[in-house]
Amino acid sequence: MKPLIHVFTLVLTNSWGGVLPTNAQVNVTQEHNHLSRDGLYIAPVFTRSAAPNVRRDVNFNGTISGNVYAQPLYIEGGPGNRAQVIVATESNNVYALDAITGTVIWQRNVGVPVTLGLPCGNISPLGITGTPVVDLASRSLFFDAMINGPTKRHFIFSLNVDTGAIKPGWPVDVNAKATYNGMTFTSSIQNQRSALGLVNGVVYVPYSSHFGDCGTFHGWVVGAPINNPSSVTAWATRAIGGGIWGHGGVASDGTNMFVVTGNTFNTGGNWGGGEAIIRLQRGPIFNGSSPNYWAPTNWLSLDNGDIDLGGCGPVLIDVPGATPSQLVLALGKDGKAYLLNRNNLGGITAPVASANVANSVRGQSTAAYRTTQGRYFVFRNGSSSISAYKITATNPPRIVPAWTASQNGQGSPWVTTTDGTNNSIVWVVGAEGDQRLHGYNGDTGAVIYVGGGPNELMANTRKWNTGVVARGRVYFAAGNKVYAFAVP
């Protein structure tokens, strides 16, 4: 599986300056805004008529230090009621930026990142990669950091989101705490790429390998209770490999956790946890029963071809009127989209629905949204287009093409609507392409925003990352700087 690449940070804002509207999205605490990982934001300011006028706010500062692979977060309710944009970097720097001015409120470095000495990989420096998560009740920020030393180790940290202070009892040394079925977690061959999840007081941290699939790595999910971090529970794939690679990471229905695993090795034809959607109970605990996992019947062929099912993290989608109606979506490097009944995944069997949607899907986040015309999911289709598909409200549901638009770049999409249904706009950055923000009509794919003029051109954007929306602004995680844009 290919790694994430660092990106710049983009902020989309309105021209009210310090006056924040009260009828807009607040507190983006996790990857793609919700545990479902749908990437949907309610933002009344972004009507289809206003969005074409987006412009850069050249007075926004936003200077940070380090490459950023993780989505930023947006948190209100701190000292002085200053809204914060939380950004974590591969230099192991964590920043809280003023959401209006882009100046630094606080900064914390949690240790020396790794630059040399790993058996494989191509992220250097290697520090914080996966998107953090915030628990608002305790005002706590959680993330994994790779730290250099005589033994290179992953640590799970918790910071006070208002001050940057390290919380008592943290960090958790994953090497020292994570074991499963006689296996011990080994940081040097594992990497933490995917977004963390926080469900019912437990923070869940998924792991894959470094680029190149080092040694005897496994797909791991480590669970640390936020009120008792020393009491760690872990699950790992039985077979070697099976990494959790997709940017979206851990999804949840509020009770169970869902992850998608990649290819495994040396299985002897016996399924060992790879090429699968895995449903985990609190802990994490996996009992191995067929309702709690799904793998395609050609999983071994996917293994042998290095064609990971886990091209994206799982997305939970409800389609009223469909049977089944509570679904989980996975997209793979085989170019297929798969829909499963998330209440009974079914084991190794045919999916509820599948469709060929691309040549290959890898590493990114997929978004999902609803309009008066139907239920959609949307993803970056290679480096030259973005594609949306509908899920039909039928028995069984089907995956049918909706639209495809040209897209010069490889960012991951997110979606705004003005009220949850109307004025749907799919946003994406032409990362490693034209380096501009783009917006598309969510129903038709018609161009809404074409990227602006000379001032709107960004620099050093990198693929796979995704934006967030809050108080009429959009923040796009990247490296070394935050750009701000305004709707006049």
C-alpha positions, 0 to 999 in steps of 0.5 A, a space after each residue: 500500500 502506498 503512503 500518505 504524502 504531506 500537504 499544505 493547509 487551506 482555510 476557506 472563510 467568509 468575510 465577517 472576520 471575527 464575527 462568527 455566525 451562530 447557525 453553522 457547523 462547529 467543532 470538527 473533532 475527528 476525521 471527516 466530521 462524523 464517526 460514519 466518516 461521511 465528510 459532510 458539513 452543514 454550512 449555510 454560507 456556501 450556497 451554489 450562488 455564493 461559492 463561485 466568489 471564493 477568494 483568498 484572505 491574504 491577511 490570514 497568517 497560518 504559518 506552521 513548521 512541518 509536513 502535515 499528513 493529518 486532517 486539521 480539527 476545529 475546536 471552540 469553547 476554550 479560553 477567551 472563546 477563541 476558536 482553534 484550528 488544531 494541526 499536527 505535523 510529521 515533525 511531532 509539532 502540534 499547533 493550535 491556531 487562531 481560527 480567525 487570524 491564523 496566529 499560534 495560540 499554543 504549540 507543543 513538540 512531543 519528541 524527536 521524529 524518526 529520520 533514519 534506521 527504519 527497515 522500510 518506508 519513505 516518510 521522513 521525518 516520521 512523526 504524527 501521520 494519522 488524524 487526531 481526535 478530540 474528546 470535548 467533555 474532557 477537552 482532550 486531544 489524542 494522537 499517535 506519534 513516532 519518536 526516535 531513540 535507541 528503540 524507535 517507538 509509537 506513543 499515544 498522546 493526550 494533550 489538553 486541547 486548550 493549553 497543549 499540556 500533556 495529560 496525566 497518565 499519558 503517553 502510552 508506549 505501544 511497544 510496551 502495552 499492545 499484545 494480542 494472541 502471543 504477538 507483541 507490537 513492534 513499532 519499527 515495522 508498523 506505521 500509524 497512517 489512518 485516522 483515530 476513532 473515539 467511541 464510548 470513552 475508548 480511543 482506537 488507534 489503527 496501524 499498517 506498515 511503512 511503505 514497502 511492507 516491512 517484515 512481519 507487520 500486522 494490521 493492528 487496532 489498539 484501544 486505550 480507555 481515556 480515563 485509564 490509559 494503562 489498560 490497553 486492549 489490542 486486536 491484530 490480524 492473524 496473518 502477516 500483513 493486513 494493514 489498515 491503510 486508508 486515510 479514513 481509519 476507524 468508523 463507528 455506528 456508536 457501538 461497533 468499530 469498523 476498519 478495512 484491512 489490506 493484503 496479507 502474506 503467506 496464508 497458505 490459502 487460509 483467510 487470516 484477517 486481510 482484504 476485509 471489513 472487520 467489525 470490532 466490539 468495545 475493547 477492541 474485541 473480534 470474535 471471528 464470527 461471520 457477522 463480524 467480518 466480510 471478505 470477497 470470495 477472491 480475497 486470495 487473488 487480491 492478496 497475490 496481486 497486492 490489490 488491497 481492499 483497503 484503498 479507503 477507510 470504511 464509510 457508514 451509509 444509511 439508505 432509507 427504503 433500501 434492504 438492507 438500509 444500514 450499509 458500510 462502503 469499502 473501495 479497493 485497489 481493484 477499482 471496485 466499490 462494495 456495499 455490505 450489511 453492517 449489521 451482518 457482514 456475512 463472512 467470505 461471501 458475495 457483497 450486498 452490491 458491488 460495481 466497477 467504479 475506477 481503475 484503482 482507489 487507494 489511500 484516500 478518504 471517501 465522502 457521502 451525502 444526501 440530496 433530494 435526488 438521492 444518496 451519493 458517495 464521491 471519491 477521487 478517481 485517479 489523478 484526472 477525475 472525481 466521481 460520484 455514484 448513487 446508492 439506490 433505495 431498492 432490495 437489494 441496493 445498487 451502485 449506479 453512476 451519477 457523474 464524473 468531473 475532470 480533476 487535475 490533482 489527487 486530493 480527497 473530497 468533502 461536501 457542504 450543504 446549506 441544511 443537510 440536503 440542499 445546495 450540495 457542493 463537493 469540494 476537493 483540492 487539485 493536490 500535486 496537480 493544479 494546486 487549486 480548490 475546486 467545487 462541483 454540484 453534488 447532483 450533476 458534477 457541474 463546476 461551481 468553483 474553478 479555483 480563482 485567480 493568481 492569489 488563489 494558487 497554492 504551493 506544495 500541495 500533496 495528495 490524499 488529504 481532505 478538508 474540514 468546514 466550520 463557521 463558514 470556513 474550510 480548513 485543508 491540512 497540509 504542510 508549513 502554512 495555512 491558506 485562508 479564503 473568503 466568500 465576499 
